[in-house]
Amino acid sequence: MSPSGAHDFDAVIIGSGPGGSTAADVLSAAGWSVLILEKGRNHLIDMADPSRLAEDFSNDEIKFLFRHFLGPDPLLEPRTFRRHAGEGDRIHVGEVNSVPTTVGGGGTHADGKVPRFREDDFRMLETFGPIDDAAVADWPLTYDDLEPCYTEAERLVGVAGDAGANPFAAWRSGPYPMAPGAPMFGAVLTSVAAEAHGLHPYAAPTAANSVPYDGRPACNNCGFCAFFGCPIHAKGDPVASLRRALLSGRAELRPETFVSRIVVHNGRATGVEYQDAAGRVTTVGTGHVVVAGGGIETPRLLLLSGLEHPLIGRHLMFHFQTFAMGQLPQKVHGHKGRSVTHVHDDHMIPDDESMAAARAAGLPWFRGGMVEHAGPAHPILEAKLAPWGPLHKQVMRASTMREHLWGFTMQGEDLPQATNRVDLDPTVRDVRGFPVARVTYQPHRHELVASEYYGAKLVDVMYTAGAEWAIRATSPNPDGTDVGGFDGPIATSRHVAGTCRMGTDPATSVCDPWGRLHDVPNVMIADSSPFPTGSGYGPTLTLVALAIRNARALADGGGPTGADVA
């Protein structure tokens, strides 16, 4: 119960991923009573003894990739998709860029890359200027405002990196908590090749322990990082924050609870309504609500709650991914290691050549994104793609994919567009009977031009690394006809942002610079939905830093009684 006695809890947090767990950590440390509601199952932490971590994760491709162990099951909780309104209500029902629905959220399946944004990422409009048909906007805060929270986030999560390795990095006030772990062999080869092209690869900052940290072991480089839960809990995000919150004695976690509505009365949230695993409906009272469902589920919940701000769900951003893959003659063991150990940032920085290419394409500028050096496959996926019959064993032994395929993934900047949005599907319902999220999305010409330009350069690097052949592909593929498959128009990045953008003007933003809804100020968003722009870096560390900043302001201004924040 709330210390004030006025509510069941001082704050109810919806979602236990990186943002929700961070907000729970900050608020419980400030003395607030906190309830964390998570739609998915708990495979992460022993709620009876939060000092113990669960042992449910394993190196099992079928369990994680094909049986939806971390959720959501697209048959029970589908999403719908269309490229534009002219295609009708939808062209696809099923999986649409889903992030795990489980205690720990997207942090459980990530490979742990946690780069900071650069100064320019917070000032896109000021630095580069507008682009037609894109809603480029500056953030209502700067990198300098967020830098102390970045530093704290790296310490709380546990990040391994080399502070001086990236010449394009923003300034930082101190070193990383840990040095980088061992490099993957393939990354050593492509780093040398990239340097030969004047690029600057470096050890990726990673939320995976390189040494024992925070009571958890060092990574053993088993290779099951991306799309898998870590069997030994060497990944620190978000288990570290969630465990601290629960150990405080002031936070409670309720998994398998689907929040269907934020109860709003006279412009204030008074509670939330949820269904438990048995279908029982409960309403819990609270002084504040923190929404941390992610860039698709957060706007869905706001719309299910009857909130009517016209920009809720708009300006949806993914990352436009460009792949350049090649077959190397030697074994590179792409299935072993931390999934990605090296990256380079050069394509985030417009130069004279790229600016000339942009003008030739009718754009004032373009940017690419952080480029990951990585291999693509584990044994089961390779086996599914290998031919059946007598050739199967021969192909598996040769392992042209798992052992010899290597390349790059560029997480390309995806410009915000008002037409790219999340709303409620008019007829498709989930297993509980609620309208599912409908995604309307197609890339801007900026993304297509940038991908074509930088993709060609990445193929050249692959040949310098010794590739016998190299190819390019993108996700989404605007020309793809396999809707719902990998080579189709639905983005597969798992990086989602922008659907509740923040700003100072209620007419052009959903929430204020502290993540609070303009229309319901005691509701705060703690995920990547408020991002005005998406950058070319993964969103996790930035949303964690924002959650630290905004939850601390909430605690300092509101106090345990749940009063308004000044």
N, C-alpha and C positions, 0 to 999 in steps of 0.2 A: 504494500500500500504506500501511497505517497506520504512523505513526512508531513505535508501540509494538511492531509485529510480531505482536501477538496476534490481530489481525483483518485482514480485507481492507481495511476502512475503519473509521474511528472512528464514523461515523454513516452510515446509509443513509436517505435522505429519499424518501418515496413521494409523488410529485406535485410539479409545478414551478409551481404557481399562486402567488398572492400569499403564502400562508403558507409553502409549501415553499421558495420562492425566498428569502424573508426568513430562514428558519432556516438555509439554506445560506450566506447572506451572513454571518450572525452567527457561525456555527460555523467557517467557513473563515477568517474574520478572527481568530478565537481560536487558530488553528493546527491545527484538526482536519482530518483528511482526510475528504472527504464524497463520497458517490455519490448522484446524483439520478436516480431512475428515473421516467420519464414514459410513461404508456400511449400517448399520442398522438404524432403526427408533429411534427417541428420545422420551423416556419415563422418563427421569431422571431429566431434568433441564429446567427451563423457559429461553429460549435464549434471549427473550426480556428483562427479568429482572433476571439475574443469581443469585440474592440473594434469589429468590423463587425456591423451588424444586417442581417437578411435583407430581401429585397425581394419577398416573396411576396404581400403584402397589396395590395389594390386596391379601388377603388370599384365593386364588382361585387355587386349584390344576389343574382343567381342563384347565384353561387359560394358565398356565405356563408349565405344564408337557405334555399336549396332544395337545394343539393348537398352540404351538411354538410362544407364545407371544413375547418372547425375541429373537426369531430367532436362527439359520436359519431354514427355512422350508426344510426338506430333499427332498421333491419332487421338489422344485425349485432350491435348492443349495445343491445337493448331494455331497458326496465323494464316492470314491471306495476303495475297500480293497482286499488284498490277503495276505496270510502268507508268500509266497515266489514266486519267478519268475516261478517256475515249475508249479504253478497253472494257468498259462496263464495271460491274461490281468487283470482279476479281478474275485472274487467269490461273490462280494456283491456290490450293488449300493444303497446308502441311507445315513443314519446317521452313522458317524464314529467319535466318541469322540468329538462332537462339543461343542465349548464354545459359549455362547450367541453372536449373531450379533446384537448389540444394542449400543446406547450411554452408555458408562461405561463398555462395554465388559464383560469379565468374572467376574469382580468385582461385577456386579449387582446380580449374582445368587449364589455367594459363601457364605458359612456360616461364613466366616470371619476369619478362623484360619490363623495366620500370624507368624509362628515360624521363627527364624533366623536359618541359617545353622550353623554348628559347624566348628571348625578349620580344622578337618579332611576332611570335605566335599570339601575343596579347594585344598587338597593335597592327593587325593586318591591313585595315583600311588606311590608317595613317601612314604606314610604311610603304605599301604597294599601290594603294588606290583601288577604286571600284572596278568591277567587271560586270558587263551587261548580263542581266538575267540571273545574277547571283546576289544574295543578301549579305555581302561581306560587311562585318561590323567589328569594332574594337571592343575588347572586354572592359568592364567597368572597374578593373584593377590591373595592376602591372606585375611583371615578373618580380620586381623588387618588393612589392607588397606580399607576394606569396613565398619568397625565398626562405624565410625562417620556417615556414610550415613544410616546405620541401625537405629541409634539413631534418626536421623532427620526424617527418614521415619515413625517411630513409632509416632513421635510428629505430623507430618503433617497429617497422616491418622487418628490418634487417636486409640491407642491400649491399651486394658485393660489386665493386667497380673500381676504376682507376680515374681519379679526379683530373689528372692532367693529360689523359690520352686523346681526348676529342678536341681538336682545335676550334670547332664551331660551337662548343658548349657555352651556355650562359655562365656567368660568374657564380661562384658558390662560396659559402662562408666557411666550409670545412671539408675534410676528406669523407669518403664513404666509410661506413662502419666496418666493412671487410674488403680485403683485396679480391680481385677476380679469381674465379676457379679455373680449372684446367681448360685449355681451348680444345675444340673439336678438330680432328685432323683435317677435314675438308675445309674448315674455316682458315686454317693456316695456309692452305694452297691458294684459296681465292683472295685472301688478304694480300699475299705477295703479288698476285696478278692485279688486284685493284690498285695497289701502290704504283705499279708500273704504268697505270693509266692516270696517275696524278691524284688518285683518291686517297682517303684517309680513314681506313678501317681501324676499329678499336674494340676493346673488350666491352661487351654490352653490359650496362648496369642491370643486375639481375636480383630479384627477390628470392634467391636460392642460396642457402648458406654455403660459403666456401670453407668455413670452419664451424665448429659447434657454436651456436648463438642462441640466446634466449631460451635455453633449456631444450633446444632441438638440435639434431645432429647435422653434420655437414652433408651436402649432396654427394651421393655415391655414383653419379653420372650413369644411371641405369638407362636413360633415354626416354623414360615415360614421363615427360613434362607436359608438352602441349596436348591438350584434350584429355589428360588423365589426372586423377588425384594422386598426390605424392604418397607412396606407401610408408615412408619414414618421416613425413612432415618436415622435410628440409625446406619447403617453400614457406615463406613467412607471411604471405598476404592471402587471406585476412585472418588466418588462425591466431596470429599473435595478438591482434587487437580484441578479437572476440573472447579469447581466453582471459585476458586481463579484465575485461568488463565483467565476465561471469565470476571470476575470483574475487571481485570487489564485494560481492554479496548484495549489490544494489541493482543488478541486472538479471532479468529472467528471459529465457529463450523458449519459444513455443514453435516447434517445427510443424509442418503439415497443417498450416493455418492459412487459408486463402482470404486475404482482405478484399472485400467486395465494395466497400464504401467508406469514405471519410465522412463522418457526420458533421455537418456544418450548420450552425445556427447564428443568424444575425452577423454574418461575416467572420465567424470564428469557428475553428474546429473544436468540437466538444468530445469527440471520441472516434473510434473506428468500429466497423462491423466486420466480422469475419466468420468463415465456416471452418470447423475443424475436420479431421479426417473422417469422422462419422457423419458429417453433414450437419452437425448442430450449429446453429447461428448464435453468436455471442456479440454483444456490444460492450466495449471497454472504454471507460472515461479517461480523459487525459487532458493535461494543460497544453501540450504541444504534440504535434505529429511530425515525424521525420520520414520522408518518402525516399527510399533508396532501391527502387525496383529496376533501375536501368533505363536506357534511352527509349525503349519501346513499352515496357510494362508500367513505367511511371505515368506517361501521358494517358495510357489506357485507364489506370486507376482514377486519375483526375477526371476523366470524362465519365467513367462509371459513377463517380460521385456527384455528377451534375454540374461541375464547374464549367463555365462557359467562356473563358477568355479566348478570343479568336485565334491566338497564336499557340495554344496548347496543341502539341503534336507536330507543329510545322518546323521547318528548317532541319529536317532529319539528315544526319550525316553518318556515313560509314567511312571506311577507308577504301579507296579505289586501288586494289592490289594489282601489281604488275609482277609476273613471274618470268624469270629467265633461267631455264634449267638446261643442263648439259650432262652428257655421259663422259666420265673421266676413265682413262684406261686402268688406273690403279684402284684398289678398294679404298673408299673414303669413310666407310662405317657411319653413314649418316643417321643410322638408327640408335647410335650410342652417344651419350653426352647430354647436355642440358637443352637439347633441341636447337637453341641458338646461343652461340657464345660470342659472335662478332657481328658488328653492324658498321655501316658508314652513313654519314649525314650529308655528304656533299650535295646531293640532289635536292636538299631543302633550301639551298642557298642560290638564288638566281645570280647568274653572272652574265657577262656581255654576250656570250654565245647563246645562252638560253633565252635572254631577252630578245635577241634578234630572231630566234626561232619563234618566239611568241608573237612578235609583230608580224612575221611572215604568215602566221596562222590566223591573224586578225584578233589577237588577244594582247592586252597591254603587258601581261606578265603571266608566268605560271610557275608552280613549284611542284616538286615530286614529294618524296617522303623518305623516312629512315629506311635503309635497305638492310635486310637480314640475310646473313650467309647461313644456309641451312640445307639439309637433305629432307626428302619428302615422306619416307615410308617406313613402316614396321612390317614384320613378316606376314601377318594375316592379310593386310591390305595388298601386299605384293602377290600373295597367293590368290586373292580374289581376281586380280587382273591377269594372272598368268593363264595360258591356255590349258584346258583339261586334256586328259589322255596321256599318251606316252611322253609328250614333251614337257609335262608339268614339272617333273622332278629335275629335268635338265635345265629348264628356265629358272627354277628356284635356286639350284646350285650356282648358276651363273650370276644370278641376282643383279641384273642390270639396273634395277630401280634401287633396292635397299642398299646395296654396297657400292654402286658406281654412279648413281644419279646425285647431282649436287647443283646448287644454284642460289638464286636470289629471290627474295620477296620484297618489293617496295611497297610500304604502307602509304600510298599516295594521298596527298591533301584532297579532300572532298569538299567542294565549296557548298555552303548552305544555300538552299533554294526554298522559297515558300511553298512551292508545289510538291516538294518532297516531304511527306508527312506520315504521321500515324493517326488513325481515327478508329472508330468502332465499326466493324463489319456489320452491314444492315441485317444479315440473316444467319451467318455462321456463328455457332455457339460452342463453348468448351464443354467439357464433361459435366460441369456444375450448372450449365445453363446460362452462362454469361456471355455477352458478345465478345468475340476475340478481337485482337488488334489487327487492323488492316494496314499494310505498308504500301504506300504509293511512292515509287522511286525510279528515277533514271538519272544517269550522271550528266553533269554539265560538260560542255565541250572542252573546258579547261582540263578536266581529268583525262579525257581522251587524247588531247594533244600532248600533255605532259607524259602520259604513259608511252606513247609512240616515241617520243624524243628520248626519254631516259631508258626505255626498254631496249632500244638498239644499242645503247652504250653498255648495258649490262650483258648483252649477248657477246659483245666484243671482249669484255673481261673474261667471260667463260672460255672463249677460244684461247685467250692468252694463258689461262690456267691449264690448258692442255685438253680441253674438251674435244671429243671426236665429232660431236654434233651438238647443237644447242637450239632451243626453241623458245618462243615467247607465248604467253597467255595472260589473260586478265580475269579478275573477279571483282565485279560482275563483268560478264561478256555481253555487251549491248546487242550483239548480233546473234547470241546463242538462242537456240530453239528448245534446249533441254530445260524447260522451266521446272525448277525444283531440284535439278542436278547441279553438279559442280560447274559445268560449262554452260551456264545460263545467265539470265538477266538479274538473278537474285544475288546480292552481295553475300559473301561468306566470311567476312573479316572478323566477326564477333566484336568489332569495335563500333559502338553506337553512341551518338551524341547529338545534342542540339535541340531536342524537341520541347524544351521548356526554357528558352534562352533567358539569360539574366541581363539586366540593364537598369538604368535609373528612371526611364520613362515607361509608365504602365501601358502606354499605347503601343510600344514597340517591343515589349519584353513581358515575359510571364512572371518572373521573379526578380527580386531586387539584388544588389551586389552581394548580399549575405545569404542568398539562396531561398529567401522567404517569399511566398506568393504575394504579389501585390494585392490580390483580391481577398486572401485569407492569410494574414501575416503570421499566425502561429502555426502555419504549415511550412516546413523547410525541406528543400530537396537536397539530398546528399549523394548524388551520382553524377554522371556526365551529361544529363539532360540540360543543365543550364549553360553549357559551353556555347558561346556565340559563334566560334569557329572551331574546327576539329584538329588542326595541325596535321603534321605527318608523323607524329609520334603516338604510341599507344597511350590511352587516356588514364590508365590506372593511377599512377603516382600523382598526377594532377588532381584527380577527383578525391584522392585520399588527403592531399594537402588542403584542398578546399574544404573538405569535411572537418579537418582539424580547425581551420580558421573559423568556419561558420558555426560549428558546434561550440567552440570556446566563446565566441561572441554571444551565442544564445545563452550559455551558462552564466557568463559574466553579467549579461544584461537582464536576464529573466529571473535567475535564482530558482531554488527548489520549489517555490510556491507556484511556479508556472505563470508568473506575471508577464506582461508584455515586455518585449525587448525594446529598449529605447532606440 
